[in-house]
Structure formats: structure tokens, C-alpha cells
Amino acid sequence: MTENIFDDILLQDTLFVNKEALRHTYQPDKLPHRNTEIEALSFNLVEALKGHIPSNMVLYGVTGAGKTAVTKYVCSQLEEKGKMLDRGVFPVVVNCRQIDTQYRVLSHLGNTLLETYELPDIPFTGWPTDRVFKELVKRMENRGGVYVIVLDEIDHLIKKAGDDLLYNLTNLNAELTTARACVIGISNDLKFTDYLDPRVRSRLGQQDIIFNPYNAEQLQEILMARASLGISEGVLADEVIPLCSALAAQEHGDARCALDLLRVSTEKAEKELAELVEKRHVKAAQAQIECDQITPVIRTLPTQQKIVLASVLINQINGLKNIQTGEVHHIYKQVCQYSGQPMLSARRVSGLISNLDMLGLISAKTVSKGRYGRSKQINPSLPANIDAQKIITQSEPLLNGIFTHKYRYQSKL
């Protein structure tokens, strides 16, 4: 029999019991340190079990604060209780980063309500939006009950497609007679309601829940619970979970980051046939995750943003630190001239610097110069294992040679 490349790998001992328990999508039976948020959400949604309309809500918090996990947990409990009581309660969760237009969200909701023997699906495209909305209303009326419509990452949808969808969904109960509906929005952006029409804002934000970031101690407890489900006993060195927790706490208390670190650390130990996951595996996992996250961000930057980032890096290559906007723009103009790209004004370049700062690729700190006013001190903030020069030139062939070209630098008086 011919050997298969997977034969030896499958024979290796694994350090995992259930790797899925360490993924973001895993739904645990308990959610530590989120009792207050679970109670607030449950107290509102219990109205659905009484046949009443729950209030619309918005859940706010940074990435990895448990918003989606809590909502899915409460909705699954709600649906389970509805079946026990023979009450028609139908939670529907929509990921608005993946389903990101009004048409697609409405058609997804309408098709979710179909039984296998019912009408054909609403097509992926081709109908007028008002027809899709009317079809959704008709299907909700036919089935009856109370619908809990969860829009995860709602801020992404609003910024891309506007608030027409929210206007329609928060107005559903005016169209329904036998059915009822409420909307729950989940957002990473505390200010996303600034983009909404005042009428939509007042309808949607009837109740808000703020999810505070986890601290290192809370993350440690979460990881210990998940490790007991997903990793073999006795294979984690004592310092591994505290280190993963501390590193993730620095990333705004992100539980997803903590889980990724623990999972990838264990994978690295397993790959080298180690019997123990150690601190060095965590450090290696951190470097890999940073690289996996930052590389596509740099690669997909628009050309002009790549040129501005390159201009900051070129100043750094020349030994300059805490450079000012004028110094970046001085190199930027020369890079544009060398690469044949159009030049933007100093004001536009300043805006691109702010964007790069927001993405975490550079640090642009405003400092006071006393009577001379204020200025920015700009430095790259990329991990040492990220070769930004290579990523920029490989993804943008027009910029080949910009890092080896000779430039005139501004002299500092």
C-alpha cells in the first residue's frame, strides 16, 4: 500500500482533548464574569416568552469582551425555554460583516424562517428591496410568534450601507399583527449611533448594555476553564496561562486573543513533539499571530497609504526618531516622484498618518512645544518580526526600489 503524507502525523500523540473548545465559535455551558450582562439581557428577552415585545437593545464593547458569546448563550436558552413552554420564540443571529447589505440581511432573515416544505428561497439578488421586506413580513405573520433579530457587528453594516435597514426592522411591529419582533445590535464602536437618523436612534437604543474588557485575572479563569475542556491534563507549564492572560489583557482584555494564544502555543509544542507547553511556545505563538494579523493589513493598504507608511520607515532607516509630519511629507514627495505616483497635499498626508495610527501601524503622538504650539511625534509601531518593506514592495510592484533609493532629508535646526 502506498504511503500517505498524513500517516506519520496521525500517529503522533496529541496534546489536545478537544481543540474546538479553544476556538471563538465554541459555546461553553458557562460564561465567567458576565452574570450582570446575562441577567440584563435575559430580563428584557423574557418578555418574548410572555408573548410581549422585548425592548430593542444595543450591546457595546471592545472585540473579545463576550458580547456575541453572551447573546448566543441567552438566545439558545430562550429558544430552549420557548420549546418547553410551547411558545413561538425565534432568535435569528446575522453576522453583518459577512451579510453586509440591506437586501442580503432581509433575504437571509426571510429564508431562515422557511421550513423545508415551504416556499422557495428569496433569491440572492434580483428582487426590489421593498418586495423582500414584504415577503419577510408575510413569512413572519404566517408563522407567528416573537422574533429576536440579532445584528452582530451592526456598526460595520451601518457605515457601509446606511441606516435604511434599521429603520425598516425597528418599524416591523407596525407591519405585523400576529407576530412580534425586537432588534438587538452588537457593536464594537461606542459612537456608531452617531451615524443614525435620530428616529432610528431613539427606536434602537431603548436599552444599552456595556461590556467592559476582561482583566488579566478574569482571562486567566476563562482560559483555565477552556483548557480543562480542550487540552490534556498536565501538559501546560505553570506560567503559560498567566502569560497568555497578561498578554491578552494588554490587548484591551480580548478573550479571543487569549484563546488564540493558548491554542497556537499548544499547537507549536505539539508540532515539535514536546511533552510540555512552555513560555517560549507562547512567545512564538504571539509572534505568529501578530504576523498573521498585521501582514494582510499592510498588504491591502491603498497605494497612497503604503507610500506614507514607507516614508515613515525610510526616515527610521536613516536613524531618525520622533519625526514630524513635515519630515514625513518631505520624503513622501520624493517617493511619489521616484515611483511616478501622484502627490497629495500635506493636509491629505496628515489624514493618512492619522489612519495609519488608528490601524496601529505607526504611533503619532501629539506633544506640546510650548509657545511654538503642538506637533506630532511619529514612529513606526510594527513588531520586529514584520518585514514591512518586503510586504509593501511585493504587494505594490510600482514601489520597487523605494527603500534603496537615496533621499534628501530635512535638517533639524
C-alpha positions as CSV (number, residue, x, y, z in Angstrom):
1,M,0.0,0.0,0.0
2,T,1.3,3.5,-0.9
3,E,2.4,5.7,2.0
4,N,0.3,8.8,2.7
5,I,1.9,12.0,3.9
6,F,-0.6,12.1,6.8
7,D,0.2,8.7,8.1
8,D,3.0,9.8,10.4
9,I,1.2,12.9,11.6
10,L,-1.9,10.9,12.6
11,L,0.2,8.5,14.6
12,Q,1.7,11.4,16.7
13,D,0.4,11.9,20.2
14,T,-1.7,15.0,20.6
15,L,-1.7,17.5,23.4
16,F,-5.4,18.4,22.7
17,V,-8.5,16.7,24.0
18,N,-10.9,18.9,22.1
19,K,-9.3,21.7,20.1
20,E,-12.7,23.2,19.3
21,A,-13.1,24.3,22.9
22,L,-10.3,26.8,22.3
23,R,-12.0,28.5,19.3
24,H,-14.1,31.6,19.3
25,T,-17.1,29.8,17.9
26,Y,-17.3,27.3,20.8
27,Q,-20.3,27.9,23.0
28,P,-19.4,27.0,26.6
29,D,-22.1,26.0,29.2
30,K,-20.9,28.8,31.5
31,L,-19.6,32.3,30.8
32,P,-17.5,33.5,33.7
33,H,-17.7,37.2,34.7
34,R,-20.7,38.0,32.6
35,N,-23.5,37.4,35.0
36,T,-24.6,41.0,35.1
37,E,-24.8,41.3,31.3
38,I,-26.6,37.9,31.1
39,E,-29.2,39.0,33.6
40,A,-29.8,42.3,31.9
41,L,-30.3,40.7,28.5
42,S,-32.4,37.8,30.0
43,F,-34.6,40.3,31.9
44,N,-35.5,42.0,28.7
45,L,-35.9,38.9,26.5
46,V,-38.2,37.1,29.0
47,E,-41.0,39.3,27.6
48,A,-40.8,37.1,24.4
49,L,-41.9,34.1,26.5
50,K,-44.9,36.0,27.7
51,G,-45.9,36.9,24.1
52,H,-44.9,40.5,24.5
53,I,-42.4,42.6,22.6
54,P,-38.9,42.9,24.2
55,S,-37.2,46.3,24.0
56,N,-34.7,46.9,21.3
57,M,-31.2,46.9,22.6
58,V,-27.6,47.7,21.7
59,L,-24.7,45.8,23.3
60,Y,-21.4,47.7,23.2
61,G,-17.8,46.7,24.0
62,V,-14.4,46.0,22.6
63,T,-13.6,43.0,20.5
64,G,-13.4,39.8,22.6
65,A,-15.4,41.2,25.5
66,G,-18.0,38.4,25.2
67,K,-20.9,40.3,23.5
68,T,-21.6,37.7,20.9
69,A,-21.0,34.7,23.2
70,V,-23.4,36.1,25.8
71,T,-26.0,36.9,23.2
72,K,-25.9,33.4,21.6
73,Y,-25.9,31.8,25.1
74,V,-29.0,33.8,26.2
75,C,-30.8,33.2,22.8
76,S,-30.1,29.4,23.0
77,Q,-31.6,29.3,26.5
78,L,-34.5,31.5,25.4
79,E,-35.3,29.2,22.4
80,E,-35.0,26.1,24.6
81,K,-37.4,27.5,27.2
82,G,-39.8,28.6,24.4
83,K,-40.0,24.9,23.2
84,M,-40.6,23.7,26.7
85,L,-43.5,26.1,27.2
86,D,-44.7,25.7,23.6
87,R,-44.2,29.4,22.9
88,G,-43.1,30.5,19.4
89,V,-39.8,32.3,20.1
90,F,-37.3,32.6,17.2
91,P,-33.9,34.1,17.7
92,V,-32.0,34.8,14.5
93,V,-28.3,35.9,14.5
94,V,-26.9,37.8,11.5
95,N,-23.2,38.5,11.1
96,C,-23.3,41.9,9.4
97,R,-19.6,41.7,8.4
98,Q,-20.4,38.7,6.2
99,I,-24.0,39.7,5.3
100,D,-23.5,43.4,4.8
101,T,-26.3,44.9,2.7
102,Q,-29.9,45.6,3.5
103,Y,-31.1,43.2,0.7
104,R,-28.8,40.3,1.9
105,V,-29.9,40.8,5.6
106,L,-33.6,40.8,4.7
107,S,-33.3,37.8,2.4
108,H,-31.3,35.9,5.0
109,L,-33.9,36.6,7.6
110,G,-36.7,35.6,5.3
111,N,-35.0,32.4,4.2
112,T,-34.2,31.5,7.8
113,L,-37.9,31.4,8.6
114,L,-38.6,28.8,5.9
115,E,-39.4,25.2,6.7
116,T,-38.1,22.6,4.2
117,Y,-41.6,22.1,2.7
118,E,-42.4,25.8,2.3
119,L,-41.9,28.4,-0.4
120,P,-38.7,28.6,-2.4
121,D,-35.8,30.8,-1.1
122,I,-35.8,34.6,-1.7
123,P,-33.1,34.9,-4.4
124,F,-29.7,36.1,-3.5
125,T,-30.3,39.1,-5.8
126,G,-32.8,40.4,-8.3
127,W,-35.9,41.5,-6.3
128,P,-36.6,45.1,-5.3
129,T,-35.8,45.6,-1.6
130,D,-39.3,46.5,-0.7
131,R,-40.6,43.2,-2.1
132,V,-38.0,41.3,0.0
133,F,-39.2,43.2,3.1
134,K,-42.9,42.5,2.3
135,E,-42.0,38.8,1.9
136,L,-40.2,38.8,5.2
137,V,-43.3,40.3,6.9
138,K,-45.6,37.7,5.3
139,R,-43.5,34.8,6.4
140,M,-43.3,36.2,10.0
141,E,-47.1,36.6,10.0
142,N,-47.7,33.1,8.7
143,R,-45.5,31.6,11.4
144,G,-46.5,34.0,14.3
145,G,-44.5,34.2,17.5
146,V,-41.9,36.6,18.7
147,Y,-38.7,37.2,16.7
148,V,-35.4,38.3,18.3
149,I,-33.3,39.7,15.4
150,V,-29.6,39.9,16.4
151,L,-27.4,42.1,14.2
152,D,-23.8,41.3,15.1
153,E,-21.2,43.9,14.1
154,I,-24.0,46.3,13.2
155,D,-21.6,49.2,13.1
156,H,-19.9,47.7,10.0
157,L,-23.2,47.4,8.2
158,I,-24.3,51.0,9.1
159,K,-21.0,52.5,7.9
160,K,-21.2,50.6,4.7
161,A,-24.9,50.7,3.8
162,G,-26.6,53.4,5.9
163,D,-29.5,53.0,8.4
164,D,-32.4,52.1,6.0
165,L,-32.3,48.5,7.2
166,L,-32.5,49.5,10.8
167,Y,-35.4,51.9,10.0
168,N,-37.3,49.0,8.5
169,L,-36.5,46.5,11.1
170,T,-37.3,48.8,14.1
171,N,-40.6,49.6,12.3
172,L,-41.5,45.9,11.8
173,N,-44.1,45.8,14.6
174,A,-46.1,48.5,12.8
175,E,-46.4,46.0,9.9
176,L,-47.1,42.9,12.0
177,T,-50.4,41.8,13.6
178,T,-50.0,38.2,14.8
179,A,-46.2,38.2,15.1
180,R,-43.8,40.4,17.2
181,A,-40.2,41.4,16.7
182,C,-37.3,43.1,18.5
183,V,-33.8,44.1,17.3
184,I,-30.5,43.6,19.2
185,G,-27.5,45.3,17.8
186,I,-23.9,44.3,18.8
187,S,-21.2,46.9,18.2
188,N,-17.5,47.4,18.8
189,D,-17.9,51.1,18.2
190,L,-19.5,53.1,21.1
191,K,-20.2,56.0,18.7
192,F,-21.8,54.1,15.9
193,T,-25.3,55.6,16.7
194,D,-23.9,59.0,15.6
195,Y,-24.3,57.7,12.1
196,L,-28.0,57.0,12.6
197,D,-31.1,59.1,11.8
198,P,-32.5,60.4,15.2
199,R,-35.7,58.5,14.7
200,V,-33.8,55.2,14.2
201,R,-31.5,56.0,17.1
202,S,-34.4,56.5,19.5
203,R,-36.1,53.3,18.4
204,L,-33.0,51.1,18.6
205,G,-31.3,52.4,21.7
206,Q,-34.2,51.7,24.1
207,Q,-31.8,49.8,26.4
208,D,-28.0,49.6,26.2
209,I,-25.5,47.1,27.8
210,I,-21.8,48.0,28.1
211,F,-19.4,45.1,28.2
212,N,-16.2,46.1,30.0
213,P,-12.9,44.5,28.9
214,Y,-11.7,41.4,30.9
215,N,-8.8,41.9,33.2
216,A,-5.8,39.5,33.4
217,E,-7.3,37.7,36.4
218,Q,-10.6,37.1,34.6
219,L,-8.9,36.0,31.4
220,Q,-6.9,33.5,33.4
221,E,-10.1,32.0,34.9
222,I,-11.6,31.8,31.3
223,L,-8.5,30.1,29.9
224,M,-8.3,27.6,32.8
225,A,-11.9,26.6,32.2
226,R,-11.4,26.2,28.4
227,A,-8.0,24.4,28.9
228,S,-9.7,21.8,31.1
229,L,-12.1,21.1,28.2
230,G,-9.6,21.3,25.3
231,I,-6.1,20.4,26.5
232,S,-4.7,17.2,28.1
233,E,-4.1,17.4,31.8
234,G,-0.5,18.2,32.9
235,V,0.9,19.5,29.6
236,L,0.7,23.2,30.4
237,A,3.7,24.7,32.3
238,D,2.5,26.8,35.3
239,E,3.5,30.1,33.6
240,V,1.6,29.5,30.3
241,I,-2.0,30.5,31.2
242,P,-0.9,33.6,33.3
243,L,1.3,34.7,30.4
244,C,-1.4,34.3,27.8
245,S,-3.8,36.2,30.1
246,A,-1.4,39.0,30.7
247,L,-0.6,39.5,27.0
248,A,-4.3,39.5,26.1
249,A,-5.1,41.9,28.9
250,Q,-2.7,44.3,27.2
251,E,-4.8,43.9,24.0
252,H,-7.9,45.6,25.6
253,G,-8.8,42.5,27.6
254,D,-9.6,40.4,24.5
255,A,-10.7,36.9,25.3
256,R,-10.4,35.8,21.7
257,C,-6.7,36.9,21.7
258,A,-6.2,34.9,24.9
259,L,-7.8,31.8,23.4
260,D,-5.8,32.1,20.2
261,L,-2.5,32.4,22.1
262,L,-3.2,29.3,24.2
263,R,-4.3,27.2,21.2
264,V,-1.4,28.3,18.9
265,S,1.1,27.8,21.8
266,T,-0.1,24.2,22.3
267,E,0.0,23.6,18.5
268,K,3.6,24.8,18.4
269,A,4.6,22.5,21.3
270,E,2.8,19.6,19.6
271,K,4.5,20.2,16.3
272,E,7.9,19.9,17.8
273,L,6.8,16.7,19.7
274,A,7.3,18.5,23.1
275,E,5.5,17.0,26.1
276,L,5.1,20.4,27.8
277,V,3.8,23.7,26.6
278,E,6.2,26.4,27.8
279,K,6.7,30.1,27.9
280,R,8.8,30.0,24.7
281,H,5.9,28.5,22.9
282,V,3.7,31.4,24.0
283,K,6.2,33.9,22.7
284,A,6.5,32.1,19.4
285,A,2.6,32.0,19.1
286,Q,2.4,35.7,19.9
287,A,4.9,36.5,17.1
288,Q,3.0,34.3,14.6
289,I,-0.4,35.8,15.5
290,E,0.9,39.3,15.2
291,C,2.4,38.4,11.8
292,D,-0.8,36.8,10.6
293,Q,-2.9,39.8,11.7
294,I,-0.6,42.7,10.5
295,T,0.7,41.3,7.2
296,P,-2.8,41.4,5.4
297,V,-3.5,44.9,6.8
298,I,-0.3,46.3,5.2
299,R,-0.7,44.3,2.0
300,T,-4.2,45.6,1.4
301,L,-3.5,49.3,2.2
302,P,-4.3,51.7,-0.7
303,T,-1.2,52.8,-2.6
304,Q,-1.0,56.2,-1.1
305,Q,-1.2,54.9,2.4
306,K,1.6,52.5,1.6
307,I,3.7,55.4,0.4
308,V,3.1,57.3,3.6
309,L,4.0,54.3,5.7
310,A,7.1,53.8,3.6
311,S,8.0,57.4,4.2
312,V,7.9,56.9,7.9
313,L,10.0,53.7,7.6
314,I,12.6,55.4,5.3
315,N,13.1,58.1,8.0
316,Q,13.6,55.4,10.5
317,I,16.1,53.6,8.3
318,N,18.1,56.9,8.2
319,G,18.2,56.8,12.0
320,L,15.5,59.4,12.6
321,K,13.1,59.1,15.5
322,N,10.1,61.1,16.7
323,I,9.8,62.6,13.2
324,Q,7.2,65.3,12.4
325,T,4.5,65.5,9.8
326,G,6.6,67.8,7.6
327,E,9.5,65.3,7.6
328,V,7.2,62.5,6.5
329,H,5.7,64.7,3.7
330,H,9.2,65.7,2.6
331,I,10.2,62.1,2.0
332,Y,6.7,61.3,0.7
333,K,7.0,63.8,-2.2
334,Q,10.4,62.2,-3.2
335,V,8.9,58.7,-3.1
336,C,6.0,59.8,-5.3
337,Q,8.4,61.4,-7.7
338,Y,10.6,58.3,-7.9
339,S,7.7,55.9,-8.3
340,G,5.7,58.0,-10.7
341,Q,2.7,58.3,-8.3
342,P,0.5,61.5,-7.9
343,M,1.3,63.7,-4.9
344,L,-1.3,64.5,-2.3
345,S,-1.3,67.8,-0.3
346,A,0.3,68.0,3.2
347,R,-3.2,68.1,4.7
348,R,-4.2,64.8,3.0
349,V,-1.0,63.2,4.0
350,S,-1.6,64.2,7.6
351,G,-5.0,62.5,7.4
352,L,-3.4,59.3,6.1
353,I,-0.9,59.5,9.0
354,S,-3.9,59.5,11.4
355,N,-5.4,56.5,9.6
356,L,-2.1,54.5,9.9
357,D,-2.0,55.5,13.6
358,M,-5.6,54.2,14.1
359,L,-4.6,50.9,12.4
360,G,-1.7,50.5,14.9
361,L,1.0,50.5,12.2
362,I,2.6,53.8,13.4
363,S,2.4,55.9,16.6
364,A,1.5,59.5,16.0
365,K,1.7,61.2,19.5
366,T,0.8,64.9,19.8
367,V,3.2,66.8,22.1
368,S,3.3,70.4,23.2
369,K,6.1,72.6,22.0
370,G,5.2,75.4,24.5
371,R,4.9,78.8,22.7
372,Y,5.6,77.1,19.4
373,G,2.3,75.2,19.6
374,R,1.8,71.4,19.3
375,S,3.2,68.9,16.8
376,K,3.1,65.1,16.2
377,Q,6.0,62.7,17.0
378,I,5.7,59.9,14.5
379,N,7.4,56.5,14.8
380,P,6.7,53.0,13.3
381,S,5.0,50.6,15.8
382,L,5.5,47.3,14.0
383,P,6.6,44.1,15.7
384,A,10.2,43.1,15.0
385,N,9.1,40.0,13.1
386,I,7.2,42.1,10.5
387,D,9.2,42.9,7.3
388,A,7.0,45.9,6.2
389,Q,9.4,46.8,3.4
390,K,9.1,43.4,1.8
391,I,5.3,43.4,2.2
392,I,4.9,46.8,0.7
393,T,7.2,46.2,-2.4
394,Q,5.8,42.7,-3.1
395,S,2.2,43.8,-2.9
396,E,2.8,47.1,-4.9
397,P,5.3,46.4,-7.7
398,L,5.2,50.1,-8.6
399,L,7.1,50.8,-5.4
400,N,10.0,48.5,-6.0
401,G,13.3,50.2,-5.2
402,I,11.9,52.9,-3.0
403,F,13.7,51.7,0.1
404,T,17.1,51.6,-1.6
405,H,16.8,55.0,-3.4
406,K,18.8,57.9,-2.0
407,Y,16.7,60.7,-0.5
408,R,17.3,64.3,0.7
409,Y,16.4,64.6,4.4
410,Q,15.3,67.7,6.2
411,S,17.9,69.0,8.6
412,K,16.8,69.6,12.2
413,L,17.7,73.1,13.5
